[in-house]
Structures are given as C-alpha cells and as structure tokens.
Amino acid sequence: MTLSLYRFDPLRDRLWAFAQMGLSRWPLARLPGLRFWKLMGSGTGEGFTPIPNTAVWAILCCWSDPAAARAGLSAPVLGRWSDRATEFCTLTLDTVSARGRWSGAQPFAGAAAPTGPLAALTRATIRPRNLLRFWRRVPDISARVGEDPAVRLKIGVGEVPLLHQVTFSVWPDAQAMARFARNSGPHAEAIRAVRDGDWFAEELYARFRITDAEGRWQGRPIHEVLA
C-alpha cells in the first residue's frame, strides 16, 4: 500500500485539488495493478476535526505488487498531483494486521513482522444518528494524540466530510502505540462508547510497517519527520 499526502498553498491549486476529487477517478481506475484506491480530503488543526482543510489532500493506493506500485506512482495522473503540490510525500507500507471492511472490501492483505516504526490506520462510516456524539469526543482525543511525544506523524482524512473518517498516525514501535491506546482516557472511553452504542455502520483497523518514505512534509524531508 502507498499513502501520499499533498499540500497546496495557492488558492488556484487548492481549487485544482478539489476538482481532482472527481477528475482523477477515471485515470486512477485504469492504472494497471491498482486494486483499491481512495481520494481523500483532510480536517483542520491536527486533521481530526469536521472543518475541512482545503490545503491538504491524500491518496491511498493498494497495488497488486511492487512493480505495479512503482509504475503507478510515476503515472501521469499522480505526477500531476506532485507537480502542483507545494510539498508532498509518499509512504510505502506493508500490512502487519487488519480487520474490518472499507467500502465492503478488505483491501489490506499480508502479515509483515511488526519491526521498526509502525503506522496505525482506523477508518469508519459513522451512522448519521451518532454524528453529534462522535464529534463531541474528537477534540479530546485529538489533543491527546497531539500531546503524545511518541507520535511522529498524525493526520485525519476522509472521503465524505463528517460521515467517513480515517485517522493515520506513525509511532516508533508497537509498545508506544499500545501505551497511547491503554493510557489515553478520552480514547479508551470513546472505544467503549463505540462498542456499546453501535456508532459505526462500517469500520476497519489496520497496522503497517513502513518500508519506504519519499518526499517532504511539514517543511522537512519525510524521513526526518519519521525519525
């Protein structure tokens, strides 16, 4: 899998990126070896808010094999994104574990060894009746993630504002990830509320090993951000 993040500063480039949510779909669907893909926007602040951030966008791709990934990432459709962006980065990820569904599919296959920095991805379709309760919880969780000194990269993205949410974070190891999940009060409380209240119509949880990182993010080479 690859996850590419793009930042656009000028207004004309932000409008271009917004238009690509529709225009990039057809060429992406025709890329050989691209089994599953998602075009996503982001939220303001740490990304974990319902207010859109028109500057930051993401493309997630699941490829049939490394050769397809290399060819696809250099294809014109993705080249246009990187050419227009103020800065961008791409992470290459091997699945360590995954459970749940995304748009009715399980796109992440594999069982890589959990060595080195690990990425955590959560994805959910929120039931409309639970939107208010869900978003009331998010500010406390976002603040805890932002305060945790172990987290190396964090972003909230999604396909549809408010309803479809994805969180992505990078941690130095599985122990640091587990400590946050265990010791963060708002996070643990939210998990219990989700389970008890049946908040989500669909959900997915996955962990990945980072095998490669290219580009720049937050004004630095991405490998420095993740170090």
KOLNUPA-99489 format. One line per 2 residues: their letters; for each residue x, y, z of C-alpha. Coordinates in steps of 0.001 Angstrom, whole numbers, plus 500000, padded with zeros to 6 digits. Example, Ala and Ser with C-alpha at 12.3 -4.5 7.8 and 13.67 -1.06 7.14 Angstrom:
# residues 2
AS> 512300,495500,507800; 513670,498940,507140
# end
This chain:
# residues 227
MT> 500000,500000,500000; 501077,503597,499480
LS> 499735,506716,501154; 500574,510033,499521
LY> 499976,513378,501241; 499860,516661,499323
RF> 499825,520261,500478; 498642,523089,498205
DP> 499132,526716,499258; 497865,528993,496418
LR> 494085,529203,496136; 494157,528188,492460
DR> 495983,524967,493380; 493547,524222,496205
LW> 490678,524599,493762; 492524,522315,491334
AF> 492902,519651,494037; 489211,519890,494917
AQ> 488277,519388,491274; 490544,516333,491097
MG> 488306,514553,493606; 486175,513918,490552
LS> 488557,514275,487619; 491255,511876,488892
RW> 488870,508977,489395; 488755,507735,485819
PL> 492548,507687,485217; 493162,506096,488629
AR> 490646,503361,487894; 492579,502497,484712
LP> 496025,502124,486321; 497295,498538,485929
GL> 497669,496723,489233; 495754,499277,491320
RF> 493351,497059,493271; 491844,499650,495627
WK> 492196,503408,495967; 490713,506385,497794
LM> 490929,510133,497187; 490554,511979,500488
GS> 490447,515448,501979; 491590,516405,505484
GT> 490456,518331,508535; 491908,521460,510099
GE> 494301,521501,513052; 495720,518036,513588
GF> 493279,516883,510919; 490861,515332,513407
TP> 488111,517942,513054; 484922,518233,510976
IP> 486149,521526,509439; 487789,520857,506047
NT> 491399,521837,505405; 491456,522825,501744
AV> 495267,522759,501672; 495912,519084,502493
WA> 494736,516053,500496; 495612,512357,500447
IL> 495595,509436,498005; 495660,505861,499303
CC> 496528,503089,496838; 496676,499304,497217
WS> 498784,497719,494489; 498965,494148,493242
DP> 502780,494059,493585; 505814,496377,493990
AA> 506312,496685,490227; 502749,497938,489790
AR> 503321,500435,492616; 506500,501812,491041
AG> 504837,502191,487648; 501645,503626,489070
LS> 503325,506231,491252; 505097,507608,488175
AP> 501909,507631,486061; 500673,510996,484721
VL> 497613,511122,486986; 499732,511037,490148
GR> 502503,513073,488565; 500065,515963,488106
WS> 499361,515928,491844; 503018,516062,492831
DR> 503811,518704,490200; 501114,521066,491524
AT> 501742,520495,495236; 503744,522863,497408
EF> 505074,519762,499169; 504196,516089,499129
CT> 505349,512767,500493; 504631,509084,499860
LT> 504846,506307,502432; 505122,502685,501307
LD> 503537,500309,503801; 503353,496548,504380
TV> 500347,495258,506288; 501063,493860,509755
SA> 497419,493250,510684; 493982,494341,509533
RG> 490378,493671,510494; 487127,495126,509263
RW> 485872,496386,505912; 486240,499503,503775
SG> 483508,500095,501192; 482589,496453,501631
AQ> 486127,495218,500901; 489193,494186,502885
PF> 491914,495978,500887; 494866,495235,503159
AG> 496457,491804,502906; 499616,490420,504435
AA> 501218,489734,507798; 504525,491608,507897
AP> 506683,491492,511017; 505979,494480,513317
TG> 509510,495878,513274; 510640,499495,513231
PL> 508232,502449,513098; 504607,501381,512767
AA> 501607,503149,511267; 498061,502801,512560
LT> 495038,503416,510341; 491439,503481,511519
RA> 488525,504020,509194; 484815,504293,509977
TI> 481483,505140,508419; 479565,506929,511159
RP> 475847,506275,511492; 474077,509634,510950
RN> 472204,509343,514229; 475533,509230,516086
LL> 477311,512138,514362; 476925,514603,517220
RF> 478082,512153,519875; 481075,511124,517770
WR> 482310,514643,517053; 481890,515664,520686
RV> 484546,513059,521553; 487051,514001,518858
PD> 488597,517210,520316; 489767,515436,523491
IS> 491218,512511,521538; 492915,514836,519049
AR> 494502,516812,521868; 495859,513640,523483
VG> 497378,512461,520198; 498949,515866,519644
ED> 500438,515924,523147; 501919,512431,522956
PA> 505696,512822,522453; 505939,509413,520796
VR> 503719,510116,517785; 505800,511032,514736
LK> 503127,511836,512164; 499384,512214,512509
IG> 496605,513230,510166; 492865,512889,509885
VG> 491458,512412,506389; 488202,511219,504887
EV> 486168,510534,501776; 482977,512336,502831
PL> 483057,515151,505413; 481543,514189,508781
LH> 480405,510697,507722; 483542,508855,506508
QV> 486592,509323,508695; 490158,507977,508543
TF> 492893,508529,511123; 496520,507789,510308
SV> 499415,508002,512763; 503028,506806,512922
WP> 504628,505526,516125; 508184,504394,516925
DA> 507056,500866,517839; 504101,498738,518909
QA> 504727,499482,522595; 504307,503238,522134
MA> 501130,502664,520152; 499741,500361,522835
RF> 500605,502796,525646; 498574,505534,523992
AR> 495581,503256,523443; 495763,501994,527038
NS> 496541,505212,528913; 494621,507872,526967
GP> 491384,508390,528894; 489308,510013,526093
HA> 490495,507440,523565; 489625,504464,525773
EA> 486268,505983,526705; 485436,506585,523038
IR> 486230,502965,522148; 483868,501743,524876
AV> 481142,504149,523710; 481515,502983,520107
RD> 481161,499349,521124; 478200,499962,523429
GD> 476346,502351,521133; 476866,500770,517695
WF> 478095,504101,516318; 479612,502818,513074
AE> 477965,501258,510040; 481383,500024,508873
EL> 484834,500087,510447; 488397,498968,509770
YA> 491556,498879,511875; 494992,498191,510415
RF> 498672,498382,511315; 501540,498700,508881
RI> 505325,498534,508742; 506881,501465,506895
TD> 509206,500164,504190; 509947,503402,502357
AE> 509292,507144,502636; 509984,509774,499982
GR> 509342,513490,499614; 508915,516350,502085
WQ> 506326,517112,504741; 505988,519902,507287
GR> 508948,521625,505647; 511363,518715,506165
PI> 512346,515521,504355; 509780,512926,505351
HE> 512448,510550,506676; 513392,513255,509215
VL> 509745,513671,510250; 509511,509927,510901
A> 512904,509587,512626
# end
